[in-house]
Amino acid sequence: MSAPVENIVIAGAGQAGGRAAEALRARGFQGAITILGEEPHPPYERPQLSKAMLYSPDAPVAYIKQARDWSNVLNVRLETGAAVTDCDADRRTVTTADGRSFAYDRLLIATGTRPRRLAALENPCLEIQYLRNVEDALRFRKSVQHQSRIVIVGGGVIGLEAACAAAKNGCLVTVIESEPRLLARAFPPLVSDLVAAKHRSHGVNFIFGATVTGSTPDGVQLSNGEEVEADLVLIGIGVEPVPTVAERLGLPTAGGIAVDACGRTAASGVFCAGDAALQWSRCHGRAIRVETWANAQNQAISVAANMIGEAREYSDPPWFWTDQYDLNIQVAGDMLDSDHIIRGDERSGRFSVIAMRGSEVVGALSVNAAKEMAMLKRVIAANARPSRADLESPAYDLRAALK
């Protein structure tokens, strides 16, 4: 019989860490919970950093709970400015940068990710920014209010949402994307082209198939020989897991921290949730890291239940959304290496694209069609197999696929 769980430590005070602590209390856990976070803030959700906080010049930070409420309402010990720098698997303790030690019966790694650095701009001649935390968002928001010349390196969701905010503020925006189109790993060409056209209509310039090789006091140099003038460069070329805790436990971290369907790692008593977790995706047919708001919340809630003895497997299809100008785009599952079916009229600006491999629906993308996406997510999660002919018919009720 396993020893009772009396002391849970959560390394990481982001969305996954915060939601896990809430879930532990909601499921009746009465033991000690300690959250250790590197940032000086209580847990918050990151989508606001490239959405609400950039769109409005005075939007406040929306925290999951105020710092005092973690203690007063949930009886959770929250230590901010306390990055975990060491972990002793035998003694079951973690140590923070200021030398304090915290014992655990169960440990949740929720340290998330950090921005990938661009080596060519590590010694820049002009201002370089990344967008990962509150301070980054506030700094970029202040910059775009000066109507600067802004170069954004990376045409992913973060880069494009930042480009949208900058363009709305009157900045001259150029996006450098190494691939031949936007979001090639998540969007079919039809939607990549739609998004690019929308940005261009708001003055954003794109340079595809090029990388940044260096900087000058006036801008950046590109691999195609071009030079682009800039007052500021925002880098958004993806993220990588924060490796500290896992490395100290001897866990491989190259592609993320491997977990089973219950969130358990290979280390005894240690779980992982959120952006850093390398988890199986049926839609992709392989283990992936899921860097989304939904996963940071829902997987963390599921893993919290397993930490206190429940058996609750997590298998939700990946899902994310992005708002750019008047476009709401949502993606579920995997859109790559599949046949695509279009539902609706793409010329109307409201349609969906369904991804199939054989008879299996493995992914979906919606443009300004949130209600249809809600049903498509259910179809994917249920591993339902409607016929291709049905899906091609706009009159087909997706609820029939779930019967």
Secondary structure by P-SEA (a helix, b strand, c coil): ccccccbbbbccccaaaaaaaaaaaaaccccbbbbbbcccccbbbcccccccccccccccccccccccccccccccccccccccccccccccccccccbbbbbbcbbbccccccccccccccccccbbbbcccaaaaaaaaaaaaaccbbbbccccaaaaaaaaaaaaaccbbbbbbcccccccccccaaaaaaaaaaaaaabbbbbccccccccccccccccccbbbbbcbbbbccccccccaaaaaacccccccbbbccccccccccccccccccccccccccbbbbbbccccccaaaaaaaaaaaccccccccccccccccccbbbbbccccccbbbbbccccccccbbbbbbcccccccccccccaaaaaaaaaaaaaccccccccccccccccccccc
